[in-house]
Amino acid sequence: MSPTSPARLGFPITGLPREEVMRRALAMKADDADWQHGRTWSLVYRADDEHDALLKDVYQAYFAENALSATAFPSLRRMEADIVAMVLDLLGADPGRAGGTMASGGTESIFLAVKAHRDQAIAAGRPAQGLGMVLPTTAHPAFVKAGHVLGMEVHLVPVSNAFTADIDAMADAIGPGTILLGASAPCYPYGVVDPIAELGQLADDHSVGLHVDACLGGFFLSVLRRAGRPTPPFAFDVAGVTSVTTDLHKYGYGPKGTSTVLYADRALRRFQYFTQVGWPGGTLSSPTLLGTRPGGAIAAAWAAITHLGLDGYTDLFKRVMAITTQLQEGLLSIDGLALVGQPAMSVFAVGSSRHDVQWIADRLETEGWRIDRQQDPDCLHFIVNPGHDESVQPFVQSFRAAADLAPPPSGRSRPALYGQTATLRDEGDLDEQLLDLIDRQYDA
Ligand SMILES: Cc1ncc(COP(=O)(O)O)c(C=O)c1O
């Protein structure tokens, strides 16, 4: 090992007793974000303790089961089929025509939808080279990652002044290789919903697909709409929408590792599958990217929907919206603070004309709050859940106190890091810094 190589832990020869393993595992949490007391504004979506207890029990009951095999575990096949049917129903799909599958999360779901559109185009005789998609810049990087892996061209189109997809600019970006438009309901950065109806029309006019990333909003917006709250159309009630992704492990209040990818016409779903005939291990047929799939996660996601039902989700989301309103009113009462765009639900961003918001986030972090930072424009990001009800008041108080001390905006935003509640140094090659960061994640 060179003197600069990080020290690595050797493989343990003798295992530790159960109690010691448990002690060490829990001790490792000491520096983790405090989501239990509503001090973290992202990453964890949680209904309440009673709901979590049910999910853990059901997860444990299916802890060892493997959804790779629908014949060995018909229970999991049934649950997955039920989940897909229930979410399709929630999103207003035509039960005779639509179809979908589960997946491990938003990133895999979006990947599968992009793959399905690509492989359908190739099957229809389009050359594989030069196929592409057109996305607003606010689309989740999962689309760009999918394009990269699948060898597709990705055209990112600047958003309008409202921070939503700019229809004319998207139309201009459509070229001969375009097979898919992407949109969000809502987008992660600002919680705004793209004009899905207009994009559906555009997709129809050009005979291309339209994938709506409703990983965040699929449950939330559909449930609130059924409760009578005005919400923009975004799913299968819009002509031209060919696929929608909705995560169970976000506002579906399911366990981590669960999502759905849904198609208006189940004929498109077949193009997401993979088969390999004649492998010595036996001919393979696989619905998604993964092989082995966790029975516990699927069963607990099924339990979440079955337990909450429309009434349960409605109560939860009404509470979340009340907390969101309280938080927004508190923050917007601070001089200079403003929302970025018009958020449609409980995900939003605030920026400031008077304060360096990154400085404020740094300061709040020293008090145990964790806030995601964003760039272009500099702003802070919030995802609200029921557990935030007690933390809104102290948070707004701390925010106001920090704002009183904060310097004005520096005019030079530090590159923000998605999901890491942190920023990078604004110098050198940013891609290299990011790759180093991942190296350190595993080497340290
Ligand atoms: C709108 C949106 N799409 C996609 C994703 C990716 O989902 P995942 O992290 O489950 O892969 C996220 C994650 O927050 C998201 O907010």
The ligand as a Gaussian input file, in Angstrom:
#p B3LYP/6-31G(d) Opt

LIG

0 1
 C      -38.932000      14.631000      -9.342000
 C      -37.971000      13.519000      -9.047000
 N      -37.707000      12.614000      -9.998000
 C      -36.856000      11.597000      -9.803000
 C      -36.211000      11.433000      -8.597000
 C      -35.245000      10.304000      -8.409000
 O      -35.775000       9.403000      -7.495000
 P      -34.873000       8.357000      -6.698000
 O      -33.982000       9.168000      -5.795000
 O      -35.887000       7.536000      -5.972000
 O      -34.089000       7.562000      -7.666000
 C      -36.443000      12.375000      -7.577000
 C      -35.784000      12.266000      -6.286000
 O      -35.956000      13.074000      -5.398000
 C      -37.351000      13.439000      -7.805000
 O      -37.618000      14.353000      -6.871000

